[in-house]
Amino acid sequence: MRIFGLKSCDTCRKALKALAAAGYDPVVIDVRTDGIPEADLLRIIGAFDAAAINRASTTWRALSESQKAQDPLTLLRAHPTVMKRPVIDHHGTLTIGWKPEVQAKYLGGTA
């Protein structure tokens, strides 16, 4: 299991803690310091397209209108911290965010 996120992100920290408690051993890719490998970036955009952009983030709010108008792939290449997070890659399946339905997928229970 790999988790793309930010070490400073509260949601990412909650997800990591819960996943570790559930017996997973996640590898964290900090998109700010490690970046997003191109192959992974293409998979994320392929799976989520514009939904991969976190329009509530501080990074998004700081962008110019012309930057916000860029396609999601171009935007994430230039500003990886604008990605909605965490993105979890588990056995080749991607999920995004840490909403109840994603928690249920990894932790059991119902969404």
C-alpha positions in Angstrom: 0.0 0.0 0.0 1.2 3.4 -1.0 -0.3 6.7 0.2 0.2 9.9 -1.7 -0.3 12.9 0.5 1.4 15.5 2.7 3.0 14.7 6.0 1.6 17.9 7.4 -2.0 17.1 6.3 -4.3 16.2 9.2 -6.5 14.0 7.0 -3.4 12.1 5.7 -2.2 11.6 9.3 -5.6 10.3 10.4 -5.7 7.9 7.5 -2.1 6.7 8.2 -2.9 6.1 11.9 -6.1 4.2 11.1 -4.5 2.1 8.4 -1.6 1.2 10.6 -3.9 0.3 13.4 -5.8 -2.0 10.9 -2.6 -3.8 10.1 -1.5 -2.1 6.9 2.1 -1.0 6.4 1.7 2.0 4.2 4.5 3.6 2.3 4.1 7.4 2.3 4.9 9.5 -0.7 5.0 13.1 0.4 4.0 15.0 -2.8 5.7 18.1 -1.6 9.1 16.6 -0.9 9.0 13.4 -3.0 6.9 14.6 -5.9 4.6 12.3 -7.8 6.2 9.9 -10.2 4.9 10.5 -13.8 3.5 7.0 -14.1 1.6 7.4 -10.8 0.4 10.9 -11.8 -1.0 9.5 -15.1 -2.8 6.8 -13.2 -4.3 9.3 -10.7 -5.5 11.6 -13.5 -6.8 8.6 -15.4 -8.8 7.5 -12.4 -10.0 10.8 -11.1 -9.4 13.5 -13.7 -10.5 16.9 -12.3 -11.7 15.3 -9.1 -8.0 14.9 -8.2 -7.8 18.6 -7.7 -8.5 19.9 -4.2 -10.3 23.2 -4.8 -10.5 23.9 -1.1 -6.7 23.8 -0.5 -4.5 26.7 0.3 -2.4 26.0 -2.8 -5.5 26.2 -5.0 -6.6 29.5 -3.5 -3.1 31.0 -4.2 -3.2 30.1 -7.9 -4.0 32.7 -10.6 -7.2 32.2 -12.6 -5.0 31.2 -15.6 -3.3 28.5 -13.5 -6.7 27.3 -12.2 -7.9 27.0 -15.8 -5.1 24.5 -16.7 -5.9 20.9 -17.3 -5.6 18.7 -14.2 -2.4 16.9 -15.4 -0.6 20.1 -16.1 -1.7 21.6 -12.8 -0.6 18.7 -10.8 2.8 18.5 -12.5 3.4 22.1 -11.6 1.7 22.1 -8.2 1.5 18.6 -6.7 0.2 19.9 -3.3 -3.1 20.9 -5.0 -3.9 17.2 -5.3 -6.9 16.0 -3.2 -5.5 13.6 -0.6 -4.7 11.1 0.4 -4.6 9.0 -2.7 -4.2 5.4 -1.7 -2.8 2.8 -4.1 -3.6 -0.7 -2.7 -3.0 -3.7 -5.0 -3.3 -1.5 -8.1 -6.6 0.1 -7.0 -6.7 3.8 -6.3 -8.9 5.6 -3.9 -9.0 9.3 -3.1 -9.8 11.2 0.1 -10.7 9.7 3.5 -14.4 9.9 3.5 -16.5 7.1 5.2 -16.8 5.0 2.0 -13.0 4.9 1.6 -12.5 4.2 5.3 -15.0 1.3 5.0 -13.1 -0.1 2.1 -9.9 -0.4 4.1 -11.1 -0.7 7.7 -14.3 -2.7 7.2 -17.8 -1.7 8.2 -20.2 0.2 6.0 -20.0 3.6 4.4 
